Amino acid sequence: MITGLVSGCDQTDCTSNPIVNAYQAYSPLVFAVLPEAIPKSIPGLAVSLGLFAADALAKYLIDHAVPQKKTWLLIEQTLHGQRKTSVFELNTDHELKVSVNSTQLKHVDLYIKEREIKLVIPPGTTANIAVTDAKDGDGVAVRGTVPGNLDGSQDLDTGRVFQDDQPGARTADIWIKTSGFDLGPKLINGATAAEFTGSGRPTPSACMSTPSTAWTGKLPFWEEDKDRSWCIKTNAGHYGLAVPKVTGTFWVGPTEDVGAVSYLLWAQPGLAAAAATPVPEPDHKC
């Protein structure tokens, strides 16, 4: 069972920073629903809003609205002879794809209402529910940030950070200096970048088809008044996307975010897609 949940953005939100967030802000989830056991939430990804009987759930949905940039997942099941619904809040407003028990589609019903996804699990049924980003057909293998106050170098493939005099620095892809001259992020050891000038969201095929003349070993310092996204290629040959973590003239927040680079690397040979986060099976009946 696969369905979509539509969302979009206005002109103020469709900038390069949300472009990378569209890839990295929402991680795949896998819920294991067992008979007579309440599904567990995943800290930081799926927040439990409670377990409700039918009347209480109806009142809760009337009294509350799904917050912006959130989605609610409702899992209805039988617990000790009574139908109860677990409500989880997912930290995303992306278009989602929900799959249940792979090909065992006839065992589960699914309903969509605005930002609410409701799954109805028949009594005694075990269900594996996978929630993924519908537009994430190009799997993401690595997500990360290069802090603006790094004062060293970082290997984008592994996330490892080095001081300039460490032997491992020869595997690094990006270098950031915070004092003296020549500040800002620079690509090193053969890593390259090309500014993305296409429309919509960058894809691996779009970056891989960028003309060779557009690639450069220099990564210009992020201009505070301009949103940019860059196709990147690590010195290991892996393609990805990079954007400035902070744009705009004024910023209130961690100092490491100023001049920082948010990035992702797509799944490709040598980099497997990040696995879905499994929910541990309950160790007791409820």
N, C-alpha and C positions, 0 to 999 in steps of 0.2 A: 504494500500500500504506500503510494508515494503521492504527495500533494504539495502544492505551493502556497505560500502566504506572502501576498504582494506588499511591497513597501517601496518607497522612493525617496527623493530628496529634492529640495528646491535649489535655486541657483546659489544661495548663500552656503549650502551644505555640500554642494558637489565640487569640492576643491580637492587638491592633491592629498591633503592630510586625511580626510574621510575616505579617499580612495584606498589608501593602505589600511585604514581601519576596517574597511569593508572586508579585507582579507584576514586581518589579524584579531579583530575585536571579539569575534565569535568562534569558539572552538567546538568541534564535534562532541556530542554527548551520547552516551549509551545508558539507558535505564533497563535494569533487570526487574521485571514484575513477576513475583512469585505468588502462588495462592496463599491467602491468609497472612501476607506480609506487606508492610507499607514500603513503597519504593523509597530509597534513600536519596537525599540531595547531594550535590557536588559542590563543596565550598568554593565560592567565588564565581561559579558558573550557573548553578541552579539553586535558587534560594527557596526553601519550603515556606509557603504562606499558611499551611495548616491542612488538617484533615476534616472534611465537612460531610455531614449527611445532606440529603437532597434539599430540604427546606433551608437549612443554614447556608448551603452553597448559593441557592437562588437569591437569598437576601444579601449575601456578601457581594455577589456580582452586581446586584442593583445598587448597593451602597458604595461600591468602589469601581474605579475605572483603571484600565491598564495604563501605567505611567508611560510617558514618552520614552522611546528607545528601549522599551521592554516588551516581552512577549510572555503570555501565561500559557503553561502547559497543564492541562487538567487530565488526570488519569483516574478513571472510575473503575472500581473493582468491588468484589464481594469480600467483606471481612466479617467473619463470624455470622454469616447469614444476612448481613445488612449491606446495602450498597453505599459505599463511601467514595469520596473523591479527594485525592491528594492534589493540591494546587502548588505549582512551582513557578517561580518568576525567573525567566531567562534574560540575561543581560544582553539583549539584541533587539533591533528593529529590522533586521535583515529579512530578506525573503528566505524562508526555510523549507527544507525537504524532510518529511517524516516517513520513515520506513519501519514496518512492524513485522517481525518474524519472517523477514525476507519474502518468500513466496507464499507464506501461510496467510494470505490476505483475507480469507473468508472468516477467520476467527475473531477479527477485531473491527469495530466500527470507528470512524473518525469524523469529527465535525469541526468546521472552522467558522468563527464569528469574529470579525475584526482581528484583534491581536490575541485571540484565544484559540488554542488548539485543544480539542477535547477527544480523548481516546476512551472508548468503552470496552473494557476487558470482560469477557464472559466468565462466569464462576469457574474456578478450578483451572483456569488457563494460565500457562506460563508465557510471558511475552517479552521479547527483547525489542526495545524501542530505540531507534537511532534517529537523532535530530542533527541535521547538517545544514550548512549554508547552501541554498539552492544554486547560487551562482558560483560556487566553489568547485566547478568541474575540473579546474586546474588545481590539483592538490597542492597544499602548502607543506613544505618539509621543515622549514626553519622560520621562526619569527623572533625578532629581537630589536634591541635599541643600542646604538653606540652613543654613550653619554657625552654631552658637550664639554664636560670637564675631564675627559679621559686622560689627557696628557700621556699618551702612549698609542699603541696600535691594537687592532682587534681583527681576529679571523672571523669573517662573517659566517663561514660554513659551520664552525663549532661554537662560536661565541667567546672563545678564549681571548683573554686580554694579556698584552705583553708590555713590558718596558722596552724602550728602544734597544737596549744592550742585551736583551735576552735572545738566545739562539732561536727560540720559537717565533720571534718576530718576523723571520723570513717567510713564514706562512701567512702572515697577516694581510688583510686586504685594504684596510682603511686606517688612517693615522690622524689624530687630532692633537693640535698644539694650542695651549691656552694663554701663552705669554710670549712676548717678543713680537717678531714679524712673521708674516706668512701664516696667519691664524686660520682656524676652521678645518673642516674635514678634507683630507687628501687621499686619493687612491694610491696604493703602493704595490710593489711586487707583481706587476702585470695585471692587476685588477683594472677594469675599465667601466665607463658609464656613458650613457647617451640620453639626452633629455627626451622624455616622451612627449610627442607633439600630436598624437592621434586623439580621437574623441573617445569618450566612454572610459572604461576601466582597462588599464594595461593588462595584457595576457602574455604568457610565455611565447606564443607564436608571433605576437606583435613585436616583442623585444628581440626575438631571434631573427626576425626578418628586417630589423633596422639596418640600413646600409652601413658598411664598414667605415665609411668616411665620417659617420656621425659619432663614432665611439672615440673617447678620449681618456687619457690617463689622469686627467685633472677633473676634480669635482668642485665646481665653483662654490664659494661660501654662500650659504643660503641667504638670499635677500629677504629682509624682514617684511617687505611690503609686497612680496610676490610668492604665490603658491607654485611649487614645482614638484614634478615627480620624474624620477630618473630610472630608466632600465639600467641594471647593473650586471656585470659578469665578473665573478670572483676569479682569483688566479687559479682556482681548481677547475674553472670552466663551467660553473653553475650560474644560471640566470635568475634574476630576481628584480625587485622593485624597491626603491628608496625614496623617502620624502623627508622634509624637515619636520621634526616633531613639534616645533613651535613656529607659528607665523604671526605676524602682526608686530606693531611697534612696541606695545606695552605687554608685559608678562608678569604675572604674580604666581609663583610656584617654585618648585625645586630648581636650584641653580644648574643642576646637571642636565635639565631639559633645554636650556638655552644653547643653541648651536648643536643640539642632539640630532641624530639621524634614526628614524624608524625604518625598518627594512624587513623584507621577507624574501625567502628563496623558494621557488616552486619545486615540486617533486619532479625529479629527472634522474637519469642514470647516475648512481652514486649517492643520491639523496632520496630516501623513501618518504612518502607522505606521512605526516604526523598521525599517529593512531588516535582513534576515538578514546575518550576518557571513560573507562568502565565504572559502573557503580558497584561497589562490593555487595555481595549477596548477604542478606540479613542472617545473623547467627542465632536468631530466635524467632519464635512465632509470636504474633501479636493479636 
